[in-house]
Amino acid sequence: MLSVNSLFTEYASEHGTVVKAAQNVSFEVPEGKLFTLLGPSGCGKTTTLRSIAGLERPTAGEIEVAGRAVYSSSRGIFVAPNKRNFGMVFQSYAIWPHMNVFQNVAFPLEVRKLGRREIERKVMRVLTAVQLDHLVERDATKLSGGQQQRLALARALVMEPQLLLLDEPLSNLDAKLRDAMRTELKRLQREFNLTTVYVTHDQTEALSLSHEIAVMHDGFIVQIGTPRAIYEQPTNQFVADFVGQTNFVGGTVTAVDGAGSCQVRTALGELKALATDGVARDAAVVVSVRPEDLELSEQEIRPDAGDNVIRATVYAKDFLGEYLDFHVKVGDVVLQARAHPSLRTPTGDPIFVRMRAEKCVAIRTDTAPRGGFDANEMKR
């Protein structure tokens, strides 16, 4: 459906320097799927979205939707934003304060000079979908934050866009409302079968909403994959550190087998782990293991095949309601673990830790999180 190939977007800053906002960005979004650009502020994700929308003019590359080129540097094509039939929801919502709910949604259709009855039918359909049909006459300024977000989404949906572009649409909402709207947004995207590109810095949004995620860093896409692959199989240290929480244990690879596993000599002892691309014997690596993948026990654990079992000491712990945040110490290394509140091991007491090999990921420390990678090679 959407194909972005070798996209570069650069512009001059107010200080006269060149800002390389998007660098060799390539990805594809199948019809009806939600694709997320995830990364920290300034990584190029919003610039990439605006380039797709036509609000930024790229320096080079190709953008096609359903086989139709909307931008091509090699063919000299640049389709104006209003000719692309894309819907876009901004972080600020950008609703019109002098119009009521119905008028806000109807306006794009009036510009297209649709008939009154058709406008009413289309508007009421999307307002019903976003659960605002009972507020058609309310002034836009008198809506709550969540209602304004749904109104902005309804205005984008009413045009029946070929592509829906969402730029951090939930970032202005409080935590509970953001969770509720995330569920609502996912429902609408699936119900309307909308091909969607979503921009966010929020890992929870990306993991829960997306069919596929591209993690960006310094203008580059550094990994593309399903939410589970991005979380469980990061290909570099930046992705492992940015997406969720993790423990890093440095070491040197002592052996690699043909099944994609390796042995790593660390301060914790010899660890078994999954080997990412480029991991070879004698390579310097970090082993990434998520806090929830550290299994804690007061009783001695017998190591099974594929297990890493170590004896530790409880260094600190925090009660966080649904789980306990443990910090356990082995020599000079402190590891974070999550455990059920029923585990009450006092600080200073010994504890046993199991880390299953399939949950430990060895990543080369010299793997730079940047570069013009081929999108198909980055998928896991």
Secondary structure, DSSP 4 states (H G I P E B T S, - for coil): -EEEEEEEEEEE-TTSPEEEEEEEEEEEE-TT-EEEEE--TTSSHHHHHHHHHTSS--SEEEEEETTEEEEETTTTEE--GGGS-EEEE-TT----TTSBHHHHHHHHHHHTT--HHHHHHHHHHHHHHTT-GGGTTSBGGGS-HHHHHHHHHHHHHTT--SEEEEESTTTTS-HHHHHHHHHHHHHHHHHTT--EEEEES-HHHHHHH-SEEEEEETTEEEEEE-HHHHHHS-SSHHHHHHSS--EEEEEEEEEE-TTSEEEEEETTEEEEEEE-TT--TT-EEEEEE-GGGEEEESSPPPPPTTEEEEEEEEEEEEE-SSSEEEEEEETTEEEEEEE-TT--PPTTSEEEEEEEGGG-EEEETT--S-S---HHHH--
